[in-house]
Amino acid sequence: MKYALVTGGSRGIGRAVSLKLAEQGFYVLINYRSNHEEAKKVLVEIEEQDGKGELLPFDVSSADEVSDVLGGWMSKNDQHIDVLVNNAGITADNLMVFMTNDEWNKVITTNQNSFFYVTRQVLEGMIVNKFGRIINVVSLSGQKGHPGQVNYSASKGAVMAATKSLAMEVGKKKVTVNCVAPGFIKTEMTEHIDEKMWKKMIPLNRFGEAKEVAGVVGFLASEDASYITGETIAVNGGMYS
Ligand code: NAP
């Protein structure tokens, strides 16, 4: 059985990704920070569909928690992670002129430092095993920018750049590293955004569903994607093109 870790796997896009990977036969480690009830619901859904998984709560922005909880799980179970989906992320929007240190720091630590802490933890196992899929959920905002999201765009753009370098480091070990860049997707993160107003800017004339992002993540985790690395695939209804 192959193991997949989905950070922020309890809600929104991460929830859809957890369900998709379970459907593809992975044992899914569902990470989240605090919302235990929602995470438990995802695990129940997976088990109802004869899938397998478990909950693994830790704060992705804490190097110590990543090493203690994820590193601890790997040592205790003597297992490595085959597929890592770095999905956990937050926003703290503000115009830069008003942005506080806290708004900057919490977005950078949660969205960008987490990529380093979590990926580093699972990388050696992938290299030794000569197989791995690392999939980073970034954003349209990191590709083209968005006013009020200087912190968020910086964090996502950094992960896209890091993806390219890491893909070059580990390609020979059959570890692929890619990004998926959603546009507006219907989750709690976007529930305050007026779809009626924004959909005019989207060629497909609607917000996307989390499962439409999960489908691409599932593809990147599959054998069919074995010759794709260092790439960013947009899932944005045509907004970027
Ligand atoms: P969401 O509905 O707000 O869910 C966020 C998930 O991340 C939750 O499972 C949450 O856990 C977890 N999380 C947050 N901070 C964490 C931390 N420090 N440690 C561990 N887990 C943490 O978000 P979403 O809309 O699905 O977004 C998922 C990813 O897609 C993010 O990286 C986001 O930037 C990206 N994205 C989203 C959109 C969109 O339109 N929705 C567009 C582009 C990119 P708890 O439940 O415990 O809080």
Residues whose N, C-alpha, C, O or C-beta is under 5 A from the ligand:
A	BS01	NAP	G8 G9 S10 R11 G12 I13 G14 N31 Y32 R33 S34 N35 F58 D59 V60 S61 N87 A88 G89 I90 T110 V137 V138 S139 L140 P182 G183 F184 I185 T187 E188 M189 T190
